[in-house]
Structures are given as C-alpha cells and as structure tokens.
Amino acid sequence: MLTTRQKTRVIKETGIHDKDTGSPEVQIALLSKQISELTDHLKKHKKDHHSRRGLLGMVADRQTHLVYLQKNYPRRYSSIVKKLELKK
C-alpha cells in the first residue's frame, strides 16, 4: 500500500500538469510502484495467494494502460517506458 507522500511524489514526477492524477502515465507509474512493493512482499510471504492474485490484476491493468498509450500516443508511450524502465 502506498502512502500519500509516495503517491504525490510519483504524481509530481510523471504528471503532465500540476493537478494531473488520471492520465495514463500517472496511472502506469502508480501501478508500477505498487507492483514493485507487492513483489517485495511476496518474496517474504510466498504463500500469500490473495496478494498474488491482486498483483496479477495490477499487472494486467498496467498492461492495458500501456497498450492504450502505445496505440494512441506513441511518443508519450516511449517516454514513460524509458522513464520507468519497463521494457527491454
């Protein structure tokens, strides 16, 4: 679970403007941060299957946002992938 400070820091780093909370870039960045924290949790707690299912849902949701950006805004897609170091 991300704290409010962590969320605001991620939003400031990836947002298009000051009040941006819903753009695909912000949502991808927030999901990536949550995925990394949940991955660390699952390394310690290997039998936590409920959290593992939530993790899979988050990964699928992030992938959906990435596909949307890739189709509609290829330049923004490439910049967010580079910024978050997601692929290749």
GULUM-559828 format. One line per field, with one value per residue: residue in three letters; x negated, z negated, y of N, C-alpha, C, O in turn; residue number from 1. Coordinates in Angstrom, 2 decimals, padded with zeros to 5 digits. Layout:
<recs>
res [ALA / ...]
n.east [X / ...]
n.up [Z / ...]
n.north [Y / ...]
ca.east [X / ...]
ca.up [Z / ...]
ca.north [Y / ...]
c.east [X / ...]
c.up [Z / ...]
c.north [Y / ...]
o.east [X / ...]
o.up [Z / ...]
o.north [Y / ...]
n [NUM / ...]
</recs>
This chain:
<recs>
res [MET / LEU / THR / THR / ARG / GLN / LYS / THR / ARG / VAL / ILE / LYS / GLU / THR / GLY / ILE / HIS / ASP / LYS / ASP / THR / GLY / SER / PRO / GLU / VAL / GLN / ILE / ALA / LEU / LEU / SER / LYS / GLN / ILE / SER / GLU / LEU / THR / ASP / HIS / LEU / LYS / LYS / HIS / LYS / LYS / ASP / HIS / HIS / SER / ARG / ARG / GLY / LEU / LEU / GLY / MET / VAL / ALA / ASP / ARG / GLN / THR / HIS / LEU / VAL / TYR / LEU / GLN / LYS / ASN / TYR / PRO / ARG / ARG / TYR / SER / SER / ILE / VAL / LYS / LYS / LEU / GLU / LEU / LYS / LYS]
n.east [-000.84 / -000.61 / -001.77 / -000.39 / -002.28 / -004.12 / -002.52 / -001.94 / -004.50 / -005.14 / -003.16 / -003.89 / -006.31 / -005.61 / -003.34 / -001.42 / -000.57 / -000.08 / 002.23 / 002.69 / 003.96 / 005.11 / 004.14 / 002.89 / 000.11 / -000.43 / 001.16 / -000.06 / -002.59 / -001.94 / -000.82 / -003.06 / -004.76 / -003.24 / -003.23 / -005.93 / -006.31 / -004.53 / -005.62 / -008.01 / -006.87 / -005.73 / -007.97 / -008.85 / -006.61 / -005.63 / -003.36 / -001.14 / 001.49 / 003.70 / 002.76 / 001.06 / 002.86 / 004.03 / 001.80 / 001.43 / 003.70 / 003.11 / 000.86 / 002.01 / 003.77 / 001.96 / 000.73 / 002.85 / 003.19 / 000.72 / 000.90 / 002.96 / 001.72 / -000.36 / 001.00 / 002.46 / 000.86 / -002.09 / -004.56 / -004.39 / -004.13 / -006.64 / -008.26 / -007.37 / -007.93 / -010.70 / -011.28 / -010.34 / -011.65 / -010.58 / -010.39 / -012.57]
n.up [000.00 / 000.89 / -000.57 / -001.18 / -000.71 / 000.93 / 003.17 / 004.01 / 004.68 / 006.82 / 008.60 / 009.06 / 010.37 / 012.76 / 013.82 / 016.21 / 015.86 / 013.02 / 011.50 / 012.33 / 012.12 / 013.32 / 015.80 / 018.24 / 017.94 / 015.25 / 013.94 / 014.78 / 013.63 / 010.88 / 010.60 / 011.24 / 009.10 / 006.98 / 007.78 / 007.58 / 004.80 / 003.87 / 005.00 / 003.56 / 001.07 / 001.59 / 001.96 / -000.59 / -001.80 / -000.69 / -000.46 / -000.26 / 001.36 / 002.00 / 002.20 / 004.33 / 006.40 / 006.56 / 007.40 / 009.98 / 011.20 / 011.09 / 012.75 / 015.18 / 015.51 / 015.73 / 018.09 / 019.87 / 019.83 / 020.92 / 023.51 / 024.52 / 024.51 / 026.31 / 028.70 / 029.13 / 028.40 / 029.24 / 028.76 / 026.12 / 024.92 / 025.40 / 023.91 / 021.25 / 020.87 / 021.04 / 018.87 / 016.64 / 017.00 / 018.12 / 020.28 / 022.20]
n.north [-001.18 / 002.14 / 005.15 / 008.44 / 010.42 / 009.08 / 008.62 / 011.28 / 012.13 / 010.44 / 011.24 / 013.92 / 013.52 / 012.21 / 013.38 / 015.29 / 017.89 / 020.16 / 019.36 / 016.80 / 013.61 / 011.49 / 010.75 / 008.40 / 008.01 / 008.68 / 006.81 / 004.44 / 004.76 / 004.80 / 002.25 / 000.73 / 001.30 / 000.22 / -002.44 / -003.12 / -002.88 / -004.83 / -007.08 / -007.29 / -007.86 / -010.36 / -011.89 / -012.35 / -013.49 / -016.20 / -017.79 / -016.22 / -016.08 / -014.52 / -011.90 / -012.32 / -012.78 / -010.26 / -008.85 / -009.89 / -008.85 / -006.11 / -006.00 / -006.72 / -004.56 / -002.43 / -003.18 / -002.88 / -000.08 / 000.62 / -000.45 / 001.13 / 003.68 / 003.15 / 002.70 / 005.13 / 007.36 / 007.31 / 008.63 / 009.57 / 007.10 / 005.88 / 007.59 / 007.21 / 004.54 / 004.53 / 006.20 / 004.77 / 002.45 / -000.01 / -001.95 / -004.00]
ca.east [000.00 / -001.39 / -001.36 / 000.00 / -003.51 / -004.67 / -001.65 / -002.12 / -005.82 / -005.04 / -002.31 / -004.69 / -007.36 / -005.12 / -002.15 / -001.55 / -000.43 / -000.07 / 003.38 / 002.87 / 003.99 / 005.79 / 003.58 / 002.33 / -001.25 / -000.38 / 001.71 / -001.10 / -003.64 / -001.43 / -000.71 / -004.42 / -005.25 / -002.51 / -003.68 / -007.25 / -006.16 / -003.85 / -006.59 / -008.88 / -006.06 / -005.54 / -009.24 / -008.90 / -005.43 / -005.43 / -002.06 / -000.07 / 002.08 / 004.64 / 001.97 / 000.55 / 003.95 / 004.11 / 000.64 / 001.71 / 004.67 / 002.41 / 000.01 / 002.91 / 004.28 / 000.86 / 000.54 / 003.94 / 002.85 / -000.42 / 001.39 / 003.71 / 000.75 / -001.11 / 001.87 / 002.94 / -000.17 / -003.36 / -005.66 / -004.21 / -004.40 / -008.09 / -008.88 / -007.06 / -008.65 / -012.09 / -011.36 / -010.11 / -012.48 / -009.65 / -010.64 / -013.85]
ca.up [000.00 / 001.00 / -001.43 / -000.46 / -000.27 / 002.07 / 004.32 / 004.51 / 005.31 / 008.13 / 009.45 / 009.46 / 011.30 / 014.05 / 014.27 / 017.33 / 015.26 / 011.56 / 010.94 / 013.10 / 011.35 / 014.06 / 017.11 / 018.28 / 017.43 / 013.78 / 013.51 / 015.01 / 012.63 / 009.59 / 010.63 / 011.21 / 007.72 / 006.18 / 008.21 / 007.01 / 003.36 / 003.66 / 005.35 / 002.39 / 000.04 / 001.94 / 001.78 / -002.01 / -002.14 / 000.54 / -000.40 / -000.27 / 002.69 / 002.24 / 002.69 / 005.65 / 007.35 / 006.73 / 008.20 / 011.38 / 011.68 / 011.29 / 013.94 / 016.34 / 015.63 / 016.24 / 019.49 / 020.61 / 019.99 / 021.84 / 024.87 / 024.90 / 024.84 / 027.49 / 029.88 / 029.34 / 028.16 / 029.24 / 028.19 / 024.66 / 024.53 / 025.35 / 022.82 / 019.94 / 020.79 / 020.72 / 017.54 / 015.63 / 017.35 / 018.09 / 021.27 / 022.89]
ca.north [000.00 / 003.36 / 006.25 / 009.64 / 011.10 / 008.35 / 008.87 / 012.64 / 012.22 / 009.78 / 012.08 / 015.08 / 013.10 / 011.73 / 014.09 / 016.22 / 019.22 / 020.14 / 018.66 / 015.57 / 012.37 / 010.44 / 010.44 / 007.04 / 008.00 / 008.68 / 005.53 / 003.43 / 004.95 / 004.36 / 000.79 / 000.17 / 001.42 / -000.76 / -003.77 / -003.38 / -003.11 / -006.10 / -008.11 / -007.45 / -008.53 / -011.76 / -012.60 / -012.74 / -014.29 / -016.97 / -018.45 / -015.21 / -016.21 / -013.43 / -010.77 / -012.70 / -012.56 / -008.82 / -008.46 / -010.23 / -007.87 / -004.84 / -006.14 / -006.69 / -003.20 / -001.61 / -003.55 / -002.25 / 001.34 / 000.71 / -000.70 / 002.33 / 004.73 / 002.76 / 002.88 / 006.49 / 008.36 / 006.56 / 009.42 / 009.52 / 005.71 / 005.63 / 008.35 / 006.61 / 003.26 / 004.86 / 006.79 / 003.73 / 001.28 / -001.15 / -002.99 / -004.12]
c.east [-000.88 / -000.86 / -001.01 / -001.22 / -004.11 / -003.85 / -001.88 / -003.48 / -005.79 / -004.23 / -003.10 / -005.73 / -006.81 / -003.92 / -002.43 / -001.46 / -000.26 / 001.04 / 003.65 / 002.83 / 004.55 / 005.22 / 002.98 / 000.92 / -001.28 / 000.13 / 000.68 / -002.19 / -003.18 / -001.31 / -002.09 / -005.00 / -004.56 / -002.98 / -005.03 / -007.16 / -005.52 / -004.77 / -007.55 / -008.15 / -005.95 / -006.84 / -009.38 / -007.79 / -004.99 / -004.03 / -000.88 / 000.57 / 003.08 / 003.90 / 001.41 / 001.61 / 004.14 / 002.98 / 000.88 / 002.72 / 004.03 / 001.53 / 000.87 / 003.45 / 003.20 / 000.63 / 001.63 / 003.66 / 001.69 / 000.01 / 002.16 / 002.75 / 000.01 / -000.29 / 002.12 / 001.86 / -001.55 / -004.53 / -005.59 / -004.49 / -005.89 / -008.75 / -008.58 / -007.77 / -010.12 / -012.23 / -011.24 / -010.92 / -011.66 / -010.03 / -012.04 / -014.87]
c.up [000.00 / 000.04 / -000.57 / 000.06 / 000.94 / 003.32 / 004.88 / 005.19 / 006.70 / 009.09 / 009.94 / 010.50 / 012.68 / 014.60 / 015.39 / 016.83 / 013.75 / 010.97 / 011.60 / 012.18 / 012.17 / 015.41 / 017.09 / 017.72 / 015.90 / 013.29 / 013.70 / 013.95 / 011.25 / 009.53 / 010.57 / 009.80 / 006.83 / 006.52 / 007.59 / 005.50 / 003.08 / 004.03 / 004.20 / 001.26 / 000.33 / 001.88 / 000.35 / -002.36 / -000.91 / 000.66 / -000.45 / 001.12 / 003.01 / 002.78 / 004.07 / 006.72 / 007.61 / 007.58 / 009.68 / 011.99 / 011.96 / 012.54 / 015.20 / 016.58 / 016.20 / 017.71 / 020.36 / 020.85 / 020.97 / 023.28 / 025.39 / 025.32 / 026.13 / 028.75 / 030.17 / 029.22 / 028.11 / 028.61 / 026.66 / 024.13 / 024.40 / 024.21 / 021.46 / 019.78 / 020.44 / 019.29 / 016.45 / 015.88 / 017.35 / 019.06 / 021.83 / 022.21]
c.north [001.24 / 004.42 / 007.46 / 010.39 / 010.42 / 008.62 / 010.27 / 012.80 / 011.59 / 010.63 / 013.30 / 014.70 / 012.78 / 012.49 / 015.06 / 017.66 / 019.06 / 019.28 / 017.31 / 014.35 / 011.22 / 010.10 / 009.03 / 006.96 / 007.90 / 007.33 / 004.41 / 003.54 / 004.48 / 002.84 / 000.14 / 000.21 / 000.38 / -002.18 / -004.09 / -003.63 / -004.47 / -007.27 / -008.37 / -008.18 / -010.02 / -012.57 / -013.10 / -013.72 / -015.07 / -017.58 / -017.48 / -015.16 / -015.10 / -012.20 / -011.07 / -012.48 / -011.06 / -008.29 / -008.73 / -009.26 / -006.52 / -004.88 / -006.07 / -005.28 / -002.28 / -001.91 / -002.93 / -000.77 / 001.51 / 000.50 / 000.51 / 003.45 / 004.40 / 002.98 / 004.35 / 007.57 / 007.69 / 007.33 / 009.40 / 008.12 / 005.46 / 006.40 / 007.72 / 005.27 / 003.50 / 005.36 / 005.72 / 002.47 / -000.01 / -002.26 / -002.86 / -003.32]
o.east [-001.80 / 000.35 / -001.30 / -001.19 / -004.55 / -004.40 / -001.99 / -003.59 / -006.35 / -004.57 / -003.00 / -006.01 / -007.48 / -003.52 / -003.53 / -002.17 / -000.29 / 000.80 / 004.73 / 001.82 / 004.46 / 005.75 / 002.61 / 000.55 / -002.07 / -000.40 / 000.58 / -002.66 / -003.94 / -001.67 / -002.26 / -005.65 / -005.22 / -003.12 / -005.26 / -007.87 / -005.92 / -004.68 / -007.88 / -008.74 / -006.06 / -006.80 / -009.97 / -008.00 / -004.09 / -003.58 / 000.26 / 000.24 / 003.29 / 004.38 / 001.30 / 001.30 / 004.38 / 003.17 / 000.58 / 002.61 / 004.35 / 001.47 / 000.48 / 003.56 / 003.48 / 000.37 / 001.36 / 003.86 / 001.68 / -000.46 / 002.03 / 002.95 / -000.22 / -000.83 / 002.02 / 001.96 / -002.11 / -005.40 / -006.61 / -005.02 / -006.35 / -009.69 / -009.47 / -008.17 / -010.70 / -013.16 / -011.95 / -010.89 / -012.01 / -009.98 / -012.60 / -016.02]
o.up [-000.81 / -000.14 / 000.63 / 001.17 / 001.88 / 004.40 / 006.10 / 006.17 / 007.65 / 010.27 / 011.11 / 011.42 / 013.68 / 015.74 / 015.51 / 017.32 / 013.25 / 010.01 / 011.43 / 011.54 / 011.73 / 016.10 / 016.03 / 017.09 / 015.34 / 012.33 / 012.85 / 013.44 / 010.53 / 008.52 / 009.91 / 009.37 / 006.01 / 005.62 / 007.13 / 004.98 / 002.16 / 003.42 / 003.89 / 000.57 / -000.58 / 001.77 / 000.11 / -003.13 / -000.18 / 001.77 / -000.66 / 001.94 / 004.17 / 003.72 / 004.90 / 007.83 / 008.75 / 008.39 / 010.53 / 013.16 / 012.95 / 013.29 / 016.18 / 017.72 / 017.05 / 018.50 / 021.48 / 021.96 / 021.76 / 024.18 / 026.55 / 026.35 / 026.96 / 029.77 / 031.32 / 029.88 / 027.03 / 028.00 / 025.99 / 023.04 / 023.41 / 023.60 / 020.60 / 018.68 / 019.65 / 018.58 / 015.45 / 015.08 / 016.67 / 018.68 / 021.92 / 022.64]
o.north [001.36 / 004.56 / 007.49 / 010.93 / 011.09 / 008.82 / 010.44 / 013.54 / 012.14 / 010.73 / 013.67 / 015.48 / 013.04 / 012.27 / 015.60 / 018.54 / 017.94 / 018.54 / 016.74 / 014.08 / 010.07 / 009.23 / 008.53 / 005.97 / 007.14 / 006.77 / 003.52 / 002.52 / 003.83 / 002.22 / -000.89 / -000.74 / -000.26 / -003.02 / -005.21 / -004.50 / -005.18 / -008.34 / -009.52 / -009.01 / -010.85 / -013.79 / -014.16 / -014.66 / -014.65 / -017.85 / -017.90 / -014.30 / -014.78 / -011.55 / -010.16 / -012.03 / -010.65 / -007.38 / -007.90 / -008.89 / -005.86 / -003.91 / -005.43 / -004.85 / -001.44 / -001.00 / -002.50 / -000.28 / 002.46 / 001.20 / 000.88 / 004.09 / 005.29 / 003.42 / 004.78 / 008.60 / 007.53 / 006.71 / 009.25 / 007.96 / 004.90 / 005.90 / 007.68 / 004.92 / 002.77 / 004.99 / 005.77 / 001.54 / -000.97 / -003.43 / -001.77 / -003.30]
n [1 / 2 / 3 / 4 / 5 / 6 / 7 / 8 / 9 / 10 / 11 / 12 / 13 / 14 / 15 / 16 / 17 / 18 / 19 / 20 / 21 / 22 / 23 / 24 / 25 / 26 / 27 / 28 / 29 / 30 / 31 / 32 / 33 / 34 / 35 / 36 / 37 / 38 / 39 / 40 / 41 / 42 / 43 / 44 / 45 / 46 / 47 / 48 / 49 / 50 / 51 / 52 / 53 / 54 / 55 / 56 / 57 / 58 / 59 / 60 / 61 / 62 / 63 / 64 / 65 / 66 / 67 / 68 / 69 / 70 / 71 / 72 / 73 / 74 / 75 / 76 / 77 / 78 / 79 / 80 / 81 / 82 / 83 / 84 / 85 / 86 / 87 / 88]
</recs>
